[in-house]
Amino acid sequence: MNSHDQLEQLKLFKNKITRFLMVYKFALDEMETKIEILKEEFHLLHDYNPIEHTKSRLKSPESMMNKLFRKGCELSLESMKRNIKDIAGIRITCSFISDIYQISDMLRRQHDLRIIETKDYIKHPKANGYQSLHLLIEVPVYMSDGMESVCVEVQIRTIAMDFWASLEHKIFYKYNEAVPQHLLQELKAAADSANALDKQMERLHREISEIKEANAADEDDLIKRITISNQQFSLPSSLLDLIVEETKE
């Protein structure tokens, strides 16, 4: 094979891997758009946003190859798609444990998404103390030559869970996964403390919500105003009367 043929083959392979990764990137874009819409909806209608922030990432080709090696799988793009389910990943961080399941339910109600696997490490934590809710979701991506179903791993966790997981990852990276036993025990204790904090904050959140509902009668004036994209609208009495009549029907 001459140098020209080699160059053409390299160009062909580059186009294939670029398209392969691009489809997963578009799937992440779709998920982030859906999550952003949910955030905006909750901000406008419920005056509360269960989603603190999100972070997405694509596995690198090198990372995917290493994973195929470890699993003893065929080295090909098709094998990557079939055997690696976390090529595209998105992490959603919340304030409270109840938010995690609320967000999960909202994603399940999206008719164009298909939940193919759920791993609940909150109800069933890992032995090291790790907690999070993992969803494998098939996302439809429409390309010029048709639709592809793309798997995205969604991890939903509280701020405390995320802090612990980040710390644990840094410690394992520093020790190249050979972590001393006493540190493993301290990490597990820290996970238990984070879980206790989450439960305490959940109780406070519930009590504050009950107080807010009790004071709802004092918010009549606020109900008559709508704010969308920093623009405020007053609701005329005639429109309010019309809405009330429609709800009676």
C-alpha positions as CSV (number, residue, x, y, z in Angstrom):
1,M,0.0,0.0,0.0
2,N,1.5,3.3,-1.1
3,S,1.5,6.5,1.0
4,H,-1.5,8.0,-0.9
5,D,-3.7,4.9,-0.1
6,Q,-2.6,5.0,3.6
7,L,-3.5,8.7,3.8
8,E,-7.0,8.0,2.3
9,Q,-7.5,5.2,4.7
10,L,-6.6,7.5,7.6
11,K,-9.0,10.1,6.4
12,L,-11.8,7.5,6.1
13,F,-11.1,6.2,9.6
14,K,-11.0,9.7,11.0
15,N,-14.4,10.5,9.4
16,K,-15.9,7.3,10.9
17,I,-14.7,7.9,14.5
18,T,-15.7,11.6,14.2
19,R,-19.2,10.6,13.1
20,F,-19.3,7.9,15.8
21,L,-18.5,10.4,18.6
22,M,-20.7,13.1,17.0
23,V,-23.8,11.0,17.4
24,Y,-23.1,10.6,21.1
25,K,-22.4,14.3,21.5
26,F,-25.7,15.1,19.9
27,A,-27.5,12.7,22.3
28,L,-25.9,14.7,25.2
29,D,-27.0,17.9,23.6
30,E,-30.6,16.6,23.5
31,M,-30.5,15.5,27.1
32,E,-29.1,18.8,28.2
33,T,-31.8,20.7,26.4
34,K,-34.5,18.6,28.0
35,I,-33.0,19.1,31.4
36,E,-32.7,22.9,30.8
37,I,-36.4,23.0,29.9
38,L,-37.3,21.2,33.1
39,K,-35.2,23.6,35.1
40,E,-36.9,26.6,33.5
41,E,-40.4,25.0,34.0
42,F,-39.8,24.5,37.7
43,H,-38.4,28.0,38.1
44,L,-41.4,29.6,36.5
45,L,-44.2,27.4,37.8
46,H,-43.0,26.1,41.2
47,D,-40.6,28.8,42.3
48,Y,-38.1,26.0,43.1
49,N,-35.5,24.2,41.0
50,P,-34.6,20.7,42.0
51,I,-31.6,20.7,39.6
52,E,-28.5,22.5,41.0
53,H,-26.2,21.9,38.0
54,T,-25.3,19.4,35.3
55,K,-22.1,18.1,33.8
56,S,-21.6,16.0,30.7
57,R,-18.7,14.2,29.1
58,L,-17.7,11.9,26.2
59,K,-15.3,9.1,26.8
60,S,-12.1,9.5,24.8
61,P,-11.3,6.9,22.1
62,E,-8.3,5.8,24.2
63,S,-10.5,5.2,27.2
64,M,-13.0,3.2,25.1
65,M,-10.2,1.1,23.7
66,N,-8.8,0.4,27.2
67,K,-12.3,-0.7,28.4
68,L,-12.7,-3.1,25.4
69,F,-9.2,-4.6,26.3
70,R,-10.2,-5.1,29.9
71,K,-13.5,-6.7,28.9
72,G,-11.9,-8.9,26.3
73,C,-14.1,-7.6,23.5
74,E,-13.5,-7.1,19.8
75,L,-11.8,-3.9,18.9
76,S,-14.2,-2.1,16.6
77,L,-16.7,0.8,16.6
78,E,-19.6,-1.6,16.6
79,S,-18.2,-3.4,19.6
80,M,-17.8,-0.1,21.4
81,K,-21.4,0.8,20.8
82,R,-22.5,-2.7,21.9
83,N,-20.3,-3.2,25.0
84,I,-19.7,0.3,26.4
85,K,-22.9,1.9,27.7
86,D,-21.3,5.0,29.3
87,I,-19.6,6.5,26.2
88,A,-21.9,9.5,26.7
89,G,-22.5,10.5,30.3
90,I,-24.4,13.3,32.1
91,R,-24.4,14.0,35.9
92,I,-27.3,15.8,37.5
93,T,-26.7,17.3,41.0
94,C,-29.6,18.1,43.3
95,S,-30.0,19.5,46.8
96,F,-32.2,16.7,48.2
97,I,-32.7,13.0,47.9
98,S,-36.4,13.5,47.0
99,D,-35.2,15.6,44.0
100,I,-33.3,12.7,42.6
101,Y,-36.4,10.5,42.2
102,Q,-38.5,13.5,41.1
103,I,-36.1,14.1,38.2
104,S,-36.0,10.4,37.4
105,D,-39.8,10.4,37.1
106,M,-39.7,13.4,34.9
107,L,-37.3,11.8,32.5
108,R,-39.3,8.6,32.5
109,R,-42.4,10.6,31.4
110,Q,-40.5,11.8,28.2
111,H,-42.2,9.7,25.6
112,D,-39.2,9.8,23.2
113,L,-36.7,8.5,25.8
114,R,-36.5,4.8,26.8
115,I,-35.1,3.7,30.1
116,I,-33.2,0.5,29.5
117,E,-31.6,0.1,32.9
118,T,-31.8,1.5,36.4
119,K,-29.2,1.0,39.2
120,D,-30.3,2.5,42.5
121,Y,-27.2,2.9,44.6
122,I,-29.1,5.1,47.1
123,K,-31.5,2.4,48.3
124,H,-28.7,-0.1,47.8
125,P,-25.3,1.7,48.3
126,K,-22.1,0.1,47.1
127,A,-19.9,-1.6,49.8
128,N,-17.5,1.5,49.8
129,G,-20.4,3.8,50.6
130,Y,-21.0,5.2,47.0
131,Q,-24.5,6.5,46.5
132,S,-26.2,7.7,43.3
133,L,-29.0,6.8,40.9
134,H,-27.8,5.6,37.5
135,L,-30.1,5.4,34.5
136,L,-29.2,4.1,31.0
137,I,-31.4,6.0,28.6
138,E,-31.8,5.5,24.9
139,V,-32.0,8.9,23.1
140,P,-33.2,9.2,19.5
141,V,-30.7,11.2,17.4
142,Y,-31.8,12.2,13.9
143,M,-29.0,12.4,11.4
144,S,-29.1,13.2,7.7
145,D,-29.3,9.5,6.8
146,G,-31.9,8.5,9.5
147,M,-32.5,8.0,13.2
148,E,-30.1,6.3,15.6
149,S,-30.9,5.2,19.2
150,V,-28.0,6.3,21.4
151,C,-27.3,5.2,24.9
152,V,-26.6,7.9,27.5
153,E,-25.7,7.2,31.1
154,V,-27.4,9.6,33.5
155,Q,-26.2,9.8,37.1
156,I,-28.4,11.7,39.6
157,R,-27.1,12.5,43.0
158,T,-27.1,15.1,45.8
159,I,-24.4,17.7,46.4
160,A,-23.2,15.6,49.4
161,M,-23.0,12.4,47.3
162,D,-21.2,14.2,44.5
163,F,-18.7,15.7,47.0
164,W,-17.9,12.3,48.4
165,A,-17.6,10.6,45.0
166,S,-15.2,13.3,43.8
167,L,-13.1,12.9,46.9
168,E,-13.0,9.2,46.7
169,H,-12.0,9.4,43.0
170,K,-9.1,11.7,43.8
171,I,-7.9,9.4,46.6
172,F,-8.0,6.3,44.4
173,Y,-6.2,8.2,41.6
174,K,-3.4,9.3,44.0
175,Y,-2.9,5.8,45.3
176,N,-3.3,4.2,41.9
177,E,-6.3,2.2,43.4
178,A,-4.1,0.6,46.1
179,V,-5.7,2.6,48.9
180,P,-4.7,1.7,52.5
181,Q,-7.3,-0.1,54.6
182,H,-7.6,2.7,57.2
183,L,-8.4,5.2,54.4
184,L,-11.1,2.9,53.0
185,Q,-12.7,2.7,56.5
186,E,-12.6,6.5,56.8
187,L,-14.1,6.9,53.3
188,K,-17.0,4.6,54.3
189,A,-17.5,6.6,57.5
190,A,-17.5,9.8,55.5
191,A,-20.1,8.3,53.1
192,D,-22.3,7.5,56.2
193,S,-21.9,11.1,57.4
194,A,-22.9,12.4,54.0
195,N,-25.9,10.2,54.0
196,A,-26.9,11.4,57.5
197,L,-26.6,15.0,56.3
198,D,-28.7,14.3,53.3
199,K,-31.5,12.9,55.5
200,Q,-31.3,15.8,57.9
201,M,-31.5,18.3,55.1
202,E,-34.5,16.4,53.6
203,R,-36.3,16.7,56.9
204,L,-35.6,20.5,56.9
205,H,-36.7,20.8,53.3
206,R,-40.0,19.0,54.1
207,E,-40.7,21.2,57.1
208,I,-40.0,24.4,55.2
209,S,-42.3,23.3,52.4
210,E,-45.1,22.7,54.9
211,I,-44.6,26.2,56.4
212,K,-44.6,27.7,52.9
213,E,-47.9,26.0,52.0
214,A,-49.4,27.3,55.3
215,N,-48.5,30.8,54.3
216,A,-49.8,30.5,50.7
217,A,-52.9,32.5,51.5
218,D,-50.6,35.6,51.9
219,E,-49.3,35.3,48.4
220,D,-52.5,36.3,46.5
221,D,-50.8,39.4,45.1
222,L,-47.9,37.4,43.8
223,I,-50.2,34.9,42.0
224,K,-51.5,37.8,39.9
225,R,-48.1,38.4,38.4
226,I,-46.1,36.3,35.9
227,T,-42.3,36.7,35.2
228,I,-40.9,35.0,32.1
229,S,-37.3,35.7,30.9
230,N,-37.1,38.7,33.3
231,Q,-40.2,40.3,31.8
232,Q,-43.1,40.7,34.2
233,F,-46.8,40.5,33.3
234,S,-49.9,41.5,35.4
235,L,-52.9,39.2,34.9
236,P,-56.1,41.2,34.3
237,S,-59.1,40.2,36.5
238,S,-61.1,39.2,33.4
239,L,-58.5,36.7,32.4
240,L,-58.3,35.3,35.9
241,D,-62.1,34.9,35.9
242,L,-61.9,33.1,32.6
243,I,-59.3,30.6,33.9
244,V,-61.4,30.0,37.0
245,E,-64.4,29.2,34.8
246,E,-62.4,26.8,32.6
247,T,-61.2,24.9,35.6
248,K,-64.8,24.4,36.7
249,E,-65.8,22.8,33.4
